[in-house]
Amino acid sequence: MAAIGNLRYRPVRRLTQLYAGLVLYGVSMALMIRSGLGLNPWDVFHQGLARGTGLSFGTVTIAVGALVLLLWIPLRQRPGLGTVSNVVVIGLVVDATLAVLPAGGPLAVRIGLLVAGIVGNGAATGLYIGARLGPGPRDGLMTGLVARRPGWSIRVVRTGIEVIVLAVGWLLGGTVGVGTVAYALAIGPLTQLFLPRFTVAEPVPAPGRAAPVPAG
């Protein structure tokens, strides 16, 4: 089996897919921010911190990702290239996109931005997870907690984490709205739609033979 995070198997395809997914993720976040109609729970938290500290949204996203990654240490989680790239690339892209994407506009335009942001986020999730180069820091926190507490379900852990960050972000001034609800309802089905299409399958070795390592 090809270990998650290594680059021995189809490196060109997987690296291209990873960074395309991370860039799209940052752009999709910026689209939702500019819609002004509500953000996903973690971005409500990021926006609340950004407003309270005066830092850019992307800077806060990077800082929170790095802090969450530190929580992997007691959980004995091992980051991959995709994990570290997730922390840095998304924050840089969201700031760059916000710098060129104007705020406001007619409601119809804002709804379009919201829908494009949610769908783009689902596609981006399928791309970077499907590259199999390591989960994002927030996803790894969830799976690490479940691994350390086998009696806890992923659904309960994820819901608990997101409710906490949503509540704190809202108290700090993050935007909660119809977009928050729409994201919560749509992101699961969208990820289920895109992930199988983008997952890079492992080679299946013939009986008694080692798996070949194809070119990227």
Stockholm file with secondary structure:
# STOCKHOLM 1.0

chainA/1-216         MAAIGNLRYRPVRRLTQLYAGLVLYGVSMALMIRSGLGLNPWDVFHQGLARGTGLSFGTVTIAVGALVLLLWIPLRQRPGLGTVSNVVVIGLVVDATLAVLPAGGPLAVRIGLLVAGIVGNGAATGLYIGARLGPGPRDGLMTGLVARRPGWSIRVVRTGIEVIVLAVGWLLGGTVGVGTVAYALAIGPLTQLFLPRFTVAEPVPAPGRAAPVPAG
#=GR chainA/1-216 SS CCCTTCSSSSHHHHHHHHHHHHHHHHHHHHHHHHHTSCCCHHHHHHHHHHHHHCCCHHHHHHHHHHHHHHTHHHHTCCCCHHHHHHHHHHHHHHHHHHHHSCCCCCHHHHHHHHHHHHHHHHHHHHHHHHTTSCCCHHHHHHHHHHHHCTTSCHHHHHHHHHHHHHHHHHHTTCCCSHHHHHHHHHHHHHHHHHHHHHCCCCCCCCTTSCCCCCCC
#=GC SS_cons         CCCTTCSSSSHHHHHHHHHHHHHHHHHHHHHHHHHTSCCCHHHHHHHHHHHHHCCCHHHHHHHHHHHHHHTHHHHTCCCCHHHHHHHHHHHHHHHHHHHHSCCCCCHHHHHHHHHHHHHHHHHHHHHHHHTTSCCCHHHHHHHHHHHHCTTSCHHHHHHHHHHHHHHHHHHTTCCCSHHHHHHHHHHHHHHHHHHHHHCCCCCCCCTTSCCCCCCC
//
